[in-house]
Amino acid sequence: MSLGEPLDDLARRVGRAADEVRREHARLVAAVPGVRWASSAAARFRQRAEEHARALVGAADRLDDAAAALARHARQVRRREEDIAAVVLGGVRAAAGAVQDAADAVTGRLR
């Protein structure tokens, strides 16, 4: 298993959280016009609801940015894992070649 997989999973969860925040924003924006009272308190309520709605959009955007950053990091981790695997495989091949050379030298002396 790649170390990038948990990062991808987290990126997906963060992306789903952004979607949920956007759904909450939509519910709030849809509900506020249905408030049918007029007073200074109602005006403050509407103002606070608008502020909260803007904050929700900003939070969702930041969650999207975080999800994208996690996905990019997961790709980088996988690339580094591939690089490390290639180096290790090269070392194993070199060691195997050295062992074979030593075995051939011993076999040659025994003949």
MIDREN-372853 format. One record per atom (N, C-alpha, C): residue in three letters; residue number from 1; atom name; z, y, x negated. Coordinates in steps of 0.02 Angstrom, whole numbers, plus 50000, padded with zeros to 5 digits. Each point is the difference from the previous one (the first is absolute). Layout:
BEGIN
<node rest="Ala" nr="NUM" atom="CA" zz="Z" yy="Y" xx="X"/>
...
This chain:
BEGIN
<node rest="Met" nr="1" atom="N" zz="50000" yy="49941" xx="49958"/>
<node rest="Met" nr="1" atom="CA" zz="50000" yy="50059" xx="50042"/>
<node rest="Met" nr="1" atom="C" zz="50000" yy="50062" xx="49956"/>
<node rest="Ser" nr="2" atom="N" zz="49959" yy="50045" xx="50018"/>
<node rest="Ser" nr="2" atom="CA" zz="49995" yy="50064" xx="49964"/>
<node rest="Ser" nr="2" atom="C" zz="50059" yy="50045" xx="50018"/>
<node rest="Leu" nr="3" atom="N" zz="50023" yy="50038" xx="49952"/>
<node rest="Leu" nr="3" atom="CA" zz="50052" yy="50050" xx="50013"/>
<node rest="Leu" nr="3" atom="C" zz="49973" yy="50056" xx="50044"/>
<node rest="Gly" nr="4" atom="N" zz="49934" yy="50004" xx="50006"/>
<node rest="Gly" nr="4" atom="CA" zz="49969" yy="50050" xx="50044"/>
<node rest="Gly" nr="4" atom="C" zz="50008" yy="49984" xx="50074"/>
<node rest="Glu" nr="5" atom="N" zz="50009" yy="49936" xx="50017"/>
<node rest="Glu" nr="5" atom="CA" zz="50005" yy="49981" xx="50070"/>
<node rest="Glu" nr="5" atom="C" zz="50058" yy="50033" xx="50037"/>
<node rest="Pro" nr="6" atom="N" zz="50061" yy="50000" xx="49972"/>
<node rest="Pro" nr="6" atom="CA" zz="50055" yy="50034" xx="50035"/>
<node rest="Pro" nr="6" atom="C" zz="49986" yy="50075" xx="50008"/>
<node rest="Leu" nr="7" atom="N" zz="49966" yy="50029" xx="49951"/>
<node rest="Leu" nr="7" atom="CA" zz="49983" yy="50071" xx="50005"/>
<node rest="Leu" nr="7" atom="C" zz="49950" yy="50012" xx="50056"/>
<node rest="Asp" nr="8" atom="N" zz="49951" yy="49955" xx="50006"/>
<node rest="Asp" nr="8" atom="CA" zz="49953" yy="50005" xx="50056"/>
<node rest="Asp" nr="8" atom="C" zz="50035" yy="49993" xx="50067"/>
<node rest="Asp" nr="9" atom="N" zz="50046" yy="49952" xx="50003"/>
<node rest="Asp" nr="9" atom="CA" zz="50039" yy="49991" xx="50062"/>
<node rest="Asp" nr="9" atom="C" zz="50038" yy="50064" xx="50017"/>
<node rest="Leu" nr="10" atom="N" zz="50032" yy="50029" xx="49951"/>
<node rest="Leu" nr="10" atom="CA" zz="50037" yy="50062" xx="50011"/>
<node rest="Leu" nr="10" atom="C" zz="49953" yy="50056" xx="50021"/>
<node rest="Ala" nr="11" atom="N" zz="49942" yy="50004" xx="49969"/>
<node rest="Ala" nr="11" atom="CA" zz="49951" yy="50051" xx="50018"/>
<node rest="Ala" nr="11" atom="C" zz="49980" yy="49993" xx="50074"/>
<node rest="Arg" nr="12" atom="N" zz="49990" yy="49938" xx="50021"/>
<node rest="Arg" nr="12" atom="CA" zz="49982" yy="49989" xx="50070"/>
<node rest="Arg" nr="12" atom="C" zz="50057" yy="50020" xx="50047"/>
<node rest="Arg" nr="13" atom="N" zz="50062" yy="49984" xx="49981"/>
<node rest="Arg" nr="13" atom="CA" zz="50058" yy="50018" xx="50042"/>
<node rest="Arg" nr="13" atom="C" zz="50007" yy="50076" xx="50004"/>
<node rest="Val" nr="14" atom="N" zz="49990" yy="50034" xx="49945"/>
<node rest="Val" nr="14" atom="CA" zz="50005" yy="50073" xx="49999"/>
<node rest="Val" nr="14" atom="C" zz="49943" yy="50029" xx="50043"/>
<node rest="Gly" nr="15" atom="N" zz="49941" yy="49971" xx="49996"/>
<node rest="Gly" nr="15" atom="CA" zz="49944" yy="50023" xx="50041"/>
<node rest="Gly" nr="15" atom="C" zz="50014" yy="49990" xx="50074"/>
<node rest="Arg" nr="16" atom="N" zz="50032" yy="49944" xx="50017"/>
<node rest="Arg" nr="16" atom="CA" zz="50018" yy="49989" xx="50071"/>
<node rest="Arg" nr="16" atom="C" zz="50053" yy="50050" xx="50022"/>
<node rest="Ala" nr="17" atom="N" zz="50045" yy="50018" xx="49954"/>
<node rest="Ala" nr="17" atom="CA" zz="50051" yy="50051" xx="50017"/>
<node rest="Ala" nr="17" atom="C" zz="49966" yy="50067" xx="50013"/>
<node rest="Ala" nr="18" atom="N" zz="49949" yy="50017" xx="49962"/>
<node rest="Ala" nr="18" atom="CA" zz="49962" yy="50062" xx="50012"/>
<node rest="Ala" nr="18" atom="C" zz="49968" yy="49997" xx="50069"/>
<node rest="Asp" nr="19" atom="N" zz="49973" yy="49943" xx="50018"/>
<node rest="Asp" nr="19" atom="CA" zz="49969" yy="49992" xx="50067"/>
<node rest="Asp" nr="19" atom="C" zz="50052" yy="50010" xx="50055"/>
<node rest="Glu" nr="20" atom="N" zz="50060" yy="49972" xx="49990"/>
<node rest="Glu" nr="20" atom="CA" zz="50053" yy="50007" xx="50050"/>
<node rest="Glu" nr="20" atom="C" zz="50022" yy="50073" xx="50006"/>
<node rest="Val" nr="21" atom="N" zz="50004" yy="50035" xx="49944"/>
<node rest="Val" nr="21" atom="CA" zz="50018" yy="50072" xx="50003"/>
<node rest="Val" nr="21" atom="C" zz="49947" yy="50038" xx="50038"/>
<node rest="Arg" nr="22" atom="N" zz="49936" yy="49983" xx="49990"/>
<node rest="Arg" nr="22" atom="CA" zz="49946" yy="50034" xx="50037"/>
<node rest="Arg" nr="22" atom="C" zz="50005" yy="49984" xx="50075"/>
<node rest="Arg" nr="23" atom="N" zz="50018" yy="49938" xx="50017"/>
<node rest="Arg" nr="23" atom="CA" zz="50009" yy="49984" xx="50071"/>
<node rest="Arg" nr="23" atom="C" zz="50058" yy="50040" xx="50029"/>
<node rest="Glu" nr="24" atom="N" zz="50054" yy="50008" xx="49962"/>
<node rest="Glu" nr="24" atom="CA" zz="50056" yy="50040" xx="50023"/>
<node rest="Glu" nr="24" atom="C" zz="49979" yy="50073" xx="50010"/>
<node rest="His" nr="25" atom="N" zz="49959" yy="50024" xx="49954"/>
<node rest="His" nr="25" atom="CA" zz="49973" yy="50068" xx="50006"/>
<node rest="His" nr="25" atom="C" zz="49961" yy="50007" xx="50065"/>
<node rest="Ala" nr="26" atom="N" zz="49957" yy="49952" xx="50013"/>
<node rest="Ala" nr="26" atom="CA" zz="49958" yy="50002" xx="50061"/>
<node rest="Ala" nr="26" atom="C" zz="50044" yy="49998" xx="50062"/>
<node rest="Arg" nr="27" atom="N" zz="50052" yy="49959" xx="50000"/>
<node rest="Arg" nr="27" atom="CA" zz="50045" yy="49997" xx="50058"/>
<node rest="Arg" nr="27" atom="C" zz="50035" yy="50068" xx="50010"/>
<node rest="Leu" nr="28" atom="N" zz="50023" yy="50030" xx="49946"/>
<node rest="Leu" nr="28" atom="CA" zz="50034" yy="50065" xx="50005"/>
<node rest="Leu" nr="28" atom="C" zz="49952" yy="50054" xx="50026"/>
<node rest="Val" nr="29" atom="N" zz="49941" yy="50003" xx="49971"/>
<node rest="Val" nr="29" atom="CA" zz="49951" yy="50051" xx="50021"/>
<node rest="Val" nr="29" atom="C" zz="49980" yy="49990" xx="50073"/>
<node rest="Ala" nr="30" atom="N" zz="49997" yy="49938" xx="50021"/>
<node rest="Ala" nr="30" atom="CA" zz="49982" yy="49987" xx="50070"/>
<node rest="Ala" nr="30" atom="C" zz="50058" yy="50016" xx="50047"/>
<node rest="Ala" nr="31" atom="N" zz="50061" yy="49991" xx="49978"/>
<node rest="Ala" nr="31" atom="CA" zz="50058" yy="50009" xx="50044"/>
<node rest="Ala" nr="31" atom="C" zz="50020" yy="50074" xx="50009"/>
<node rest="Val" nr="32" atom="N" zz="49992" yy="50040" xx="49949"/>
<node rest="Val" nr="32" atom="CA" zz="50025" yy="50070" xx="50003"/>
<node rest="Val" nr="32" atom="C" zz="49968" yy="50040" xx="50058"/>
<node rest="Pro" nr="33" atom="N" zz="49935" yy="49995" xx="50011"/>
<node rest="Pro" nr="33" atom="CA" zz="49972" yy="50039" xx="50056"/>
<node rest="Pro" nr="33" atom="C" zz="50029" yy="49980" xx="50068"/>
<node rest="Gly" nr="34" atom="N" zz="50027" yy="49940" xx="50004"/>
<node rest="Gly" nr="34" atom="CA" zz="50029" yy="49977" xx="50064"/>
<node rest="Gly" nr="34" atom="C" zz="50068" yy="50030" xx="50014"/>
<node rest="Val" nr="35" atom="N" zz="50029" yy="50034" xx="49952"/>
<node rest="Val" nr="35" atom="CA" zz="50065" yy="50032" xx="50011"/>
<node rest="Val" nr="35" atom="C" zz="49987" yy="50064" xx="50040"/>
<node rest="Arg" nr="36" atom="N" zz="50027" yy="50001" xx="50060"/>
<node rest="Arg" nr="36" atom="CA" zz="49982" yy="50053" xx="50047"/>
<node rest="Arg" nr="36" atom="C" zz="50058" yy="50048" xx="50015"/>
<node rest="Trp" nr="37" atom="N" zz="50033" yy="50022" xx="49949"/>
<node rest="Trp" nr="37" atom="CA" zz="50051" yy="50050" xx="50014"/>
<node rest="Trp" nr="37" atom="C" zz="49986" yy="50061" xx="49958"/>
<node rest="Ala" nr="38" atom="N" zz="50022" yy="50056" xx="50023"/>
<node rest="Ala" nr="38" atom="CA" zz="49988" yy="50063" xx="49967"/>
<node rest="Ala" nr="38" atom="C" zz="50066" yy="50035" xx="49987"/>
<node rest="Ser" nr="39" atom="N" zz="50014" yy="50012" xx="49938"/>
<node rest="Ser" nr="39" atom="CA" zz="50060" yy="50036" xx="49980"/>
<node rest="Ser" nr="39" atom="C" zz="49996" yy="50010" xx="49925"/>
<node rest="Ser" nr="40" atom="N" zz="50048" yy="50037" xx="49973"/>
<node rest="Ser" nr="40" atom="CA" zz="50000" yy="50008" xx="49928"/>
<node rest="Ser" nr="40" atom="C" zz="50014" yy="49932" xx="49966"/>
<node rest="Ala" nr="41" atom="N" zz="50040" yy="49959" xx="50031"/>
<node rest="Ala" nr="41" atom="CA" zz="50013" yy="49933" xx="49973"/>
<node rest="Ala" nr="41" atom="C" zz="49937" yy="49958" xx="50000"/>
<node rest="Ala" nr="42" atom="N" zz="49960" yy="50006" xx="50053"/>
<node rest="Ala" nr="42" atom="CA" zz="49937" yy="49962" xx="50004"/>
<node rest="Ala" nr="42" atom="C" zz="49952" yy="50024" xx="49945"/>
<node rest="Ala" nr="43" atom="N" zz="49998" yy="50065" xx="49989"/>
<node rest="Ala" nr="43" atom="CA" zz="49957" yy="50027" xx="49947"/>
<node rest="Ala" nr="43" atom="C" zz="50022" yy="49973" xx="49932"/>
<node rest="Arg" nr="44" atom="N" zz="50066" yy="49999" xx="49988"/>
<node rest="Arg" nr="44" atom="CA" zz="50026" yy="49973" xx="49937"/>
<node rest="Arg" nr="44" atom="C" zz="49984" yy="49926" xx="49994"/>
<node rest="Phe" nr="45" atom="N" zz="50007" yy="49964" xx="50055"/>
<node rest="Phe" nr="45" atom="CA" zz="49983" yy="49928" xx="50000"/>
<node rest="Phe" nr="45" atom="C" zz="49927" yy="49990" xx="49981"/>
<node rest="Arg" nr="46" atom="N" zz="49955" yy="50038" xx="50030"/>
<node rest="Arg" nr="46" atom="CA" zz="49929" yy="49992" xx="49985"/>
<node rest="Arg" nr="46" atom="C" zz="49986" yy="50018" xx="49927"/>
<node rest="Gln" nr="47" atom="N" zz="50032" yy="50052" xx="49976"/>
<node rest="Gln" nr="47" atom="CA" zz="49991" yy="50019" xx="49930"/>
<node rest="Gln" nr="47" atom="C" zz="50024" yy="49945" xx="49953"/>
<node rest="Arg" nr="48" atom="N" zz="50059" yy="49973" xx="50015"/>
<node rest="Arg" nr="48" atom="CA" zz="50027" yy="49946" xx="49958"/>
<node rest="Arg" nr="48" atom="C" zz="49955" yy="49937" xx="50005"/>
<node rest="Ala" nr="49" atom="N" zz="49974" yy="49987" xx="50059"/>
<node rest="Ala" nr="49" atom="CA" zz="49955" yy="49942" xx="50008"/>
<node rest="Ala" nr="49" atom="C" zz="49937" yy="50010" xx="49959"/>
<node rest="Glu" nr="50" atom="N" zz="49973" yy="50060" xx="49999"/>
<node rest="Glu" nr="50" atom="CA" zz="49940" yy="50014" xx="49959"/>
<node rest="Glu" nr="50" atom="C" zz="50016" yy="49992" xx="49926"/>
<node rest="Glu" nr="51" atom="N" zz="50058" yy="50025" xx="49979"/>
<node rest="Glu" nr="51" atom="CA" zz="50021" yy="49992" xx="49930"/>
<node rest="Glu" nr="51" atom="C" zz="50007" yy="49926" xx="49982"/>
<node rest="His" nr="52" atom="N" zz="50030" yy="49963" xx="50045"/>
<node rest="His" nr="52" atom="CA" zz="50009" yy="49928" xx="49989"/>
<node rest="His" nr="52" atom="C" zz="49932" yy="49965" xx="49997"/>
<node rest="Ala" nr="53" atom="N" zz="49955" yy="50020" xx="50044"/>
<node rest="Ala" nr="53" atom="CA" zz="49933" yy="49969" xx="50001"/>
<node rest="Ala" nr="53" atom="C" zz="49965" yy="50013" xx="49933"/>
<node rest="Arg" nr="54" atom="N" zz="50004" yy="50061" xx="49975"/>
<node rest="Arg" nr="54" atom="CA" zz="49970" yy="50016" xx="49935"/>
<node rest="Arg" nr="54" atom="C" zz="50032" yy="49958" xx="49944"/>
<node rest="Ala" nr="55" atom="N" zz="50066" yy="49994" xx="50004"/>
<node rest="Ala" nr="55" atom="CA" zz="50036" yy="49960" xx="49950"/>
<node rest="Ala" nr="55" atom="C" zz="49978" yy="49926" xx="50002"/>
<node rest="Leu" nr="56" atom="N" zz="49989" yy="49975" xx="50060"/>
<node rest="Leu" nr="56" atom="CA" zz="49977" yy="49931" xx="50007"/>
<node rest="Leu" nr="56" atom="C" zz="49931" yy="49990" xx="49968"/>
<node rest="Val" nr="57" atom="N" zz="49955" yy="50048" xx="50011"/>
<node rest="Val" nr="57" atom="CA" zz="49934" yy="49995" xx="49969"/>
<node rest="Val" nr="57" atom="C" zz="50007" yy="50001" xx="49924"/>
<node rest="Gly" nr="58" atom="N" zz="50042" yy="50045" xx="49974"/>
<node rest="Gly" nr="58" atom="CA" zz="50010" yy="50002" xx="49928"/>
<node rest="Gly" nr="58" atom="C" zz="50030" yy="49936" xx="49973"/>
<node rest="Ala" nr="59" atom="N" zz="50048" yy="49972" xx="50036"/>
<node rest="Ala" nr="59" atom="CA" zz="50031" yy="49937" xx="49979"/>
<node rest="Ala" nr="59" atom="C" zz="49948" yy="49944" xx="49999"/>
<node rest="Ala" nr="60" atom="N" zz="49959" yy="49997" xx="50051"/>
<node rest="Ala" nr="60" atom="CA" zz="49949" yy="49947" xx="50003"/>
<node rest="Ala" nr="60" atom="C" zz="49950" yy="50008" xx="49942"/>
<node rest="Asp" nr="61" atom="N" zz="49982" yy="50061" xx="49985"/>
<node rest="Asp" nr="61" atom="CA" zz="49954" yy="50012" xx="49944"/>
<node rest="Asp" nr="61" atom="C" zz="50032" yy="49978" xx="49934"/>
<node rest="Arg" nr="62" atom="N" zz="50064" yy="50016" xx="49991"/>
<node rest="Arg" nr="62" atom="CA" zz="50034" yy="49979" xx="49939"/>
<node rest="Arg" nr="62" atom="C" zz="50006" yy="49924" xx="49996"/>
<node rest="Leu" nr="63" atom="N" zz="50012" yy="49968" xx="50057"/>
<node rest="Leu" nr="63" atom="CA" zz="50003" yy="49927" xx="50000"/>
<node rest="Leu" nr="63" atom="C" zz="49931" yy="49970" xx="49983"/>
<node rest="Asp" nr="64" atom="N" zz="49947" yy="50030" xx="50026"/>
<node rest="Asp" nr="64" atom="CA" zz="49933" yy="49977" xx="49982"/>
<node rest="Asp" nr="64" atom="C" zz="49988" yy="50008" xx="49925"/>
<node rest="Asp" nr="65" atom="N" zz="50021" yy="50057" xx="49972"/>
<node rest="Asp" nr="65" atom="CA" zz="49992" yy="50010" xx="49928"/>
<node rest="Asp" nr="65" atom="C" zz="50040" yy="49948" xx="49961"/>
<node rest="Ala" nr="66" atom="N" zz="50060" yy="49985" xx="50022"/>
<node rest="Ala" nr="66" atom="CA" zz="50041" yy="49949" xx="49967"/>
<node rest="Ala" nr="66" atom="C" zz="49967" yy="49931" xx="50004"/>
<node rest="Ala" nr="67" atom="N" zz="49973" yy="49984" xx="50058"/>
<node rest="Ala" nr="67" atom="CA" zz="49966" yy="49935" xx="50009"/>
<node rest="Ala" nr="67" atom="C" zz="49940" yy="49995" xx="49953"/>
<node rest="Ala" nr="68" atom="N" zz="49962" yy="50054" xx="49996"/>
<node rest="Ala" nr="68" atom="CA" zz="49941" yy="50000" xx="49955"/>
<node rest="Ala" nr="68" atom="C" zz="50022" yy="49994" xx="49927"/>
<node rest="Ala" nr="69" atom="N" zz="50053" yy="50034" xx="49981"/>
<node rest="Ala" nr="69" atom="CA" zz="50025" yy="49996" xx="49931"/>
<node rest="Ala" nr="69" atom="C" zz="50024" yy="49929" xx="49985"/>
<node rest="Leu" nr="70" atom="N" zz="50034" yy="49969" xx="50047"/>
<node rest="Leu" nr="70" atom="CA" zz="50023" yy="49931" xx="49990"/>
<node rest="Leu" nr="70" atom="C" zz="49941" yy="49952" xx="49993"/>
<node rest="Ala" nr="71" atom="N" zz="49948" yy="50009" xx="50041"/>
<node rest="Ala" nr="71" atom="CA" zz="49941" yy="49958" xx="49996"/>
<node rest="Ala" nr="71" atom="C" zz="49965" yy="50009" xx="49932"/>
<node rest="Arg" nr="72" atom="N" zz="49995" yy="50063" xx="49977"/>
<node rest="Arg" nr="72" atom="CA" zz="49970" yy="50012" xx="49934"/>
<node rest="Arg" nr="72" atom="C" zz="50041" yy="49967" xx="49945"/>
<node rest="His" nr="73" atom="N" zz="50066" yy="50006" xx="50006"/>
<node rest="His" nr="73" atom="CA" zz="50043" yy="49970" xx="49949"/>
<node rest="His" nr="73" atom="C" zz="49993" yy="49923" xx="50001"/>
<node rest="Ala" nr="74" atom="N" zz="49994" yy="49971" xx="50059"/>
<node rest="Ala" nr="74" atom="CA" zz="49991" yy="49928" xx="50005"/>
<node rest="Ala" nr="74" atom="C" zz="49936" yy="49979" xx="49964"/>
<node rest="Arg" nr="75" atom="N" zz="49946" yy="50039" xx="50009"/>
<node rest="Arg" nr="75" atom="CA" zz="49937" yy="49984" xx="49966"/>
<node rest="Arg" nr="75" atom="C" zz="50009" yy="50005" xx="49924"/>
<node rest="Gln" nr="76" atom="N" zz="50036" yy="50051" xx="49978"/>
<node rest="Gln" nr="76" atom="CA" zz="50012" yy="50008" xx="49927"/>
<node rest="Gln" nr="76" atom="C" zz="50041" yy="49941" xx="49973"/>
<node rest="Val" nr="77" atom="N" zz="50050" yy="49980" xx="50038"/>
<node rest="Val" nr="77" atom="CA" zz="50041" yy="49943" xx="49979"/>
<node rest="Val" nr="77" atom="C" zz="49957" yy="49938" xx="49993"/>
<node rest="Arg" nr="78" atom="N" zz="49957" yy="49987" xx="50049"/>
<node rest="Arg" nr="78" atom="CA" zz="49956" yy="49941" xx="49997"/>
<node rest="Arg" nr="78" atom="C" zz="49954" yy="50004" xx="49939"/>
<node rest="Arg" nr="79" atom="N" zz="49973" yy="50059" xx="49986"/>
<node rest="Arg" nr="79" atom="CA" zz="49956" yy="50008" xx="49941"/>
<node rest="Arg" nr="79" atom="C" zz="50039" yy="49986" xx="49936"/>
<node rest="Arg" nr="80" atom="N" zz="50062" yy="50025" xx="49996"/>
<node rest="Arg" nr="80" atom="CA" zz="50040" yy="49988" xx="49939"/>
<node rest="Arg" nr="80" atom="C" zz="50016" yy="49925" xx="49995"/>
<node rest="Glu" nr="81" atom="N" zz="50014" yy="49968" xx="50056"/>
<node rest="Glu" nr="81" atom="CA" zz="50013" yy="49928" xx="49999"/>
<node rest="Glu" nr="81" atom="C" zz="49939" yy="49962" xx="49974"/>
<node rest="Glu" nr="82" atom="N" zz="49941" yy="50021" xx="50021"/>
<node rest="Glu" nr="82" atom="CA" zz="49938" yy="49968" xx="49976"/>
<node rest="Glu" nr="82" atom="C" zz="49992" yy="50012" xx="49925"/>
<node rest="Asp" nr="83" atom="N" zz="50015" yy="50061" xx="49977"/>
<node rest="Asp" nr="83" atom="CA" zz="49995" yy="50015" xx="49929"/>
<node rest="Asp" nr="83" atom="C" zz="50049" yy="49956" xx="49960"/>
<node rest="Ile" nr="84" atom="N" zz="50061" yy="49995" xx="50024"/>
<node rest="Ile" nr="84" atom="CA" zz="50051" yy="49959" xx="49966"/>
<node rest="Ile" nr="84" atom="C" zz="49978" yy="49927" xx="50000"/>
<node rest="Ala" nr="85" atom="N" zz="49975" yy="49976" xx="50056"/>
<node rest="Ala" nr="85" atom="CA" zz="49978" yy="49930" xx="50003"/>
<node rest="Ala" nr="85" atom="C" zz="49943" yy="49988" xx="49950"/>
<node rest="Ala" nr="86" atom="N" zz="49955" yy="50047" xx="49993"/>
<node rest="Ala" nr="86" atom="CA" zz="49945" yy="49992" xx="49953"/>
<node rest="Ala" nr="86" atom="C" zz="50026" yy="49998" xx="49928"/>
<node rest="Val" nr="87" atom="N" zz="50049" yy="50042" xx="49984"/>
<node rest="Val" nr="87" atom="CA" zz="50029" yy="50000" xx="49932"/>
<node rest="Val" nr="87" atom="C" zz="50036" yy="49934" xx="49987"/>
<node rest="Val" nr="88" atom="N" zz="50039" yy="49978" xx="50049"/>
<node rest="Val" nr="88" atom="CA" zz="50037" yy="49937" xx="49992"/>
<node rest="Val" nr="88" atom="C" zz="49952" yy="49942" xx="49992"/>
<node rest="Leu" nr="89" atom="N" zz="49948" yy="49998" xx="50041"/>
<node rest="Leu" nr="89" atom="CA" zz="49951" yy="49947" xx="49995"/>
<node rest="Leu" nr="89" atom="C" zz="49966" yy="50000" xx="49932"/>
<node rest="Gly" nr="90" atom="N" zz="49984" yy="50060" xx="49975"/>
<node rest="Gly" nr="90" atom="CA" zz="49971" yy="50005" xx="49933"/>
<node rest="Gly" nr="90" atom="C" zz="50047" yy="49973" xx="49947"/>
<node rest="Gly" nr="91" atom="N" zz="50064" yy="50015" xx="50007"/>
<node rest="Gly" nr="91" atom="CA" zz="50050" yy="49974" xx="49953"/>
<node rest="Gly" nr="91" atom="C" zz="50006" yy="49925" xx="50004"/>
<node rest="Val" nr="92" atom="N" zz="49999" yy="49974" xx="50061"/>
<node rest="Val" nr="92" atom="CA" zz="50004" yy="49927" xx="50009"/>
<node rest="Val" nr="92" atom="C" zz="49939" yy="49966" xx="49970"/>
<node rest="Arg" nr="93" atom="N" zz="49941" yy="50029" xx="50010"/>
<node rest="Arg" nr="93" atom="CA" zz="49939" yy="49971" xx="49971"/>
<node rest="Arg" nr="93" atom="C" zz="50003" yy="50002" xx="49924"/>
<node rest="Ala" nr="94" atom="N" zz="50024" yy="50056" xx="49973"/>
<node rest="Ala" nr="94" atom="CA" zz="50006" yy="50005" xx="49927"/>
<node rest="Ala" nr="94" atom="C" zz="50049" yy="49948" xx="49973"/>
<node rest="Ala" nr="95" atom="N" zz="50056" yy="49993" xx="50034"/>
<node rest="Ala" nr="95" atom="CA" zz="50050" yy="49950" xx="49979"/>
<node rest="Ala" nr="95" atom="C" zz="49972" yy="49930" xx="50005"/>
<node rest="Ala" nr="96" atom="N" zz="49964" yy="49987" xx="50054"/>
<node rest="Ala" nr="96" atom="CA" zz="49970" yy="49933" xx="50009"/>
<node rest="Ala" nr="96" atom="C" zz="49949" yy="49987" xx="49945"/>
<node rest="Gly" nr="97" atom="N" zz="49962" yy="50051" xx="49983"/>
<node rest="Gly" nr="97" atom="CA" zz="49951" yy="49993" xx="49946"/>
<node rest="Gly" nr="97" atom="C" zz="50035" yy="49986" xx="49934"/>
<node rest="Ala" nr="98" atom="N" zz="50056" yy="50035" xx="49987"/>
<node rest="Ala" nr="98" atom="CA" zz="50037" yy="49988" xx="49938"/>
<node rest="Ala" nr="98" atom="C" zz="50028" yy="49930" xx="49998"/>
<node rest="Val" nr="99" atom="N" zz="50026" yy="49976" xx="50057"/>
<node rest="Val" nr="99" atom="CA" zz="50027" yy="49931" xx="50003"/>
<node rest="Val" nr="99" atom="C" zz="49943" yy="49951" xx="49988"/>
<node rest="Gln" nr="100" atom="N" zz="49943" yy="50012" xx="50030"/>
<node rest="Gln" nr="100" atom="CA" zz="49943" yy="49954" xx="49991"/>
<node rest="Gln" nr="100" atom="C" zz="49978" yy="50000" xx="49927"/>
<node rest="Asp" nr="101" atom="N" zz="49997" yy="50060" xx="49969"/>
<node rest="Asp" nr="101" atom="CA" zz="49981" yy="50003" xx="49929"/>
<node rest="Asp" nr="101" atom="C" zz="50050" yy="49961" xx="49957"/>
<node rest="Ala" nr="102" atom="N" zz="50065" yy="50007" xx="50016"/>
<node rest="Ala" nr="102" atom="CA" zz="50050" yy="49964" xx="49961"/>
<node rest="Ala" nr="102" atom="C" zz="49992" yy="49925" xx="50011"/>
<node rest="Ala" nr="103" atom="N" zz="49988" yy="49979" xx="50062"/>
<node rest="Ala" nr="103" atom="CA" zz="49990" yy="49929" xx="50015"/>
<node rest="Ala" nr="103" atom="C" zz="49939" yy="49974" xx="49964"/>
<node rest="Asp" nr="104" atom="N" zz="49946" yy="50039" xx="49999"/>
<node rest="Asp" nr="104" atom="CA" zz="49939" yy="49979" xx="49965"/>
<node rest="Asp" nr="104" atom="C" zz="50013" yy="49993" xx="49925"/>
<node rest="Ala" nr="105" atom="N" zz="50040" yy="50047" xx="49972"/>
<node rest="Ala" nr="105" atom="CA" zz="50014" yy="49997" xx="49928"/>
<node rest="Ala" nr="105" atom="C" zz="50041" yy="49938" xx="49984"/>
<node rest="Val" nr="106" atom="N" zz="50049" yy="49984" xx="50042"/>
<node rest="Val" nr="106" atom="CA" zz="50042" yy="49940" xx="49989"/>
<node rest="Val" nr="106" atom="C" zz="49957" yy="49938" xx="50008"/>
<node rest="Thr" nr="107" atom="N" zz="49959" yy="49999" xx="50051"/>
<node rest="Thr" nr="107" atom="CA" zz="49956" yy="49942" xx="50011"/>
<node rest="Thr" nr="107" atom="C" zz="49953" yy="49990" xx="49941"/>
<node rest="Gly" nr="108" atom="N" zz="49973" yy="50055" xx="49974"/>
<node rest="Gly" nr="108" atom="CA" zz="49954" yy="49997" xx="49943"/>
<node rest="Gly" nr="108" atom="C" zz="50034" yy="49971" xx="49938"/>
<node rest="Arg" nr="109" atom="N" zz="50063" yy="50015" xx="49991"/>
<node rest="Arg" nr="109" atom="CA" zz="50036" yy="49975" xx="49941"/>
<node rest="Arg" nr="109" atom="C" zz="50017" yy="49926" xx="50007"/>
<node rest="Leu" nr="110" atom="N" zz="50008" yy="49979" xx="50062"/>
<node rest="Leu" nr="110" atom="CA" zz="50019" yy="49929" xx="50012"/>
<node rest="Leu" nr="110" atom="C" zz="49939" yy="49954" xx="49992"/>
<node rest="Arg" nr="111" atom="N" zz="49942" yy="50025" xx="50000"/>
<node rest="Arg" nr="111" atom="CA" zz="49940" yy="49958" xx="49996"/>
<node rest="Arg" nr="111" atom="C" zz="49984" yy="49983" xx="49930"/>
